[in-house]
Amino acid sequence: MNAYKTYVQIDATGRLVLEGLPFRQGALLEVLIIDQSRPPQERAEEWSALMRHVQSLPQAQTITDEDIAAEIDACRSGQ
């Protein structure tokens, strides 16, 4: 996957224009839009709350370090 990161501002009409992208014409791109106007501390607190929630799920209680290591190895080997 090729990734390209840039910052743009929405214009007065509410449009967002991306120009000069380093991809071929007709390429199918996935677009993720993140509001950077929120304070970093607020984003960090929301991320921490999400991680606490995920870690409290019943499925997360049975995952071992060995399970994590095996999944990382499988991803790295292309499985």
C-alpha positions as CSV (number, residue, x, y, z in Angstrom):
1,M,0.0,0.0,0.0
2,N,1.3,3.4,-0.9
3,A,0.3,6.2,1.5
4,Y,0.5,9.9,1.1
5,K,-0.1,12.4,3.8
6,T,-1.0,16.1,3.3
7,Y,-2.9,18.8,5.0
8,V,-5.6,20.9,3.4
9,Q,-8.3,23.3,4.5
10,I,-11.9,23.3,3.6
11,D,-12.8,26.4,1.5
12,A,-15.6,28.8,2.0
13,T,-18.0,26.6,0.0
14,G,-17.3,23.6,2.1
15,R,-15.2,21.9,-0.6
16,L,-12.0,20.1,-0.2
17,V,-9.6,20.1,-3.1
18,L,-6.6,17.8,-3.4
19,E,-4.1,18.6,-6.2
20,G,-0.8,17.3,-7.2
21,L,-1.2,13.9,-5.7
22,P,1.5,11.3,-6.5
23,F,-0.8,8.7,-7.9
24,R,-1.6,7.7,-11.5
25,Q,-4.7,9.0,-13.2
26,G,-7.7,6.7,-12.5
27,A,-6.2,5.1,-9.4
28,L,-8.7,4.1,-6.8
29,L,-7.8,5.8,-3.5
30,E,-9.2,5.4,0.0
31,V,-9.7,8.7,1.7
32,L,-9.7,9.1,5.5
33,I,-10.5,12.6,6.8
34,I,-9.4,13.5,10.4
35,D,-10.3,16.8,12.0
36,Q,-7.0,18.2,13.2
37,S,-8.6,21.2,14.9
38,R,-9.3,19.3,18.1
39,P,-6.6,19.7,20.8
40,P,-4.1,16.8,20.9
41,Q,-5.0,16.2,24.6
42,E,-8.6,15.6,23.7
43,R,-7.7,13.2,21.0
44,A,-5.4,11.3,23.3
45,E,-8.1,11.0,26.0
46,E,-10.6,9.6,23.5
47,W,-7.9,7.1,22.3
48,S,-7.2,6.1,25.8
49,A,-10.9,5.6,26.5
50,L,-11.3,3.4,23.4
51,M,-8.3,1.3,24.4
52,R,-9.7,0.8,27.9
53,H,-13.0,-0.3,26.4
54,V,-11.3,-2.7,24.0
55,Q,-9.2,-4.2,26.7
56,S,-12.2,-4.7,28.9
57,L,-14.0,-6.8,26.3
58,P,-14.4,-10.5,27.3
59,Q,-12.5,-11.6,24.2
60,A,-9.5,-9.6,25.2
61,Q,-9.3,-11.3,28.6
62,T,-8.2,-14.6,27.0
63,I,-5.5,-13.3,24.6
64,T,-2.0,-14.4,25.6
65,D,1.4,-12.9,24.7
66,E,2.0,-16.1,22.7
67,D,-1.3,-15.4,20.7
68,I,-0.1,-11.9,20.0
69,A,3.4,-13.1,18.9
70,A,1.9,-15.7,16.7
71,E,-0.4,-13.2,15.0
72,I,2.5,-10.8,14.4
73,D,4.6,-13.6,12.9
74,A,1.7,-14.7,10.6
75,C,1.2,-11.1,9.4
76,R,4.9,-10.7,8.8
77,S,5.1,-13.9,6.8
78,G,2.1,-12.9,4.6
79,Q,-0.4,-15.3,6.0
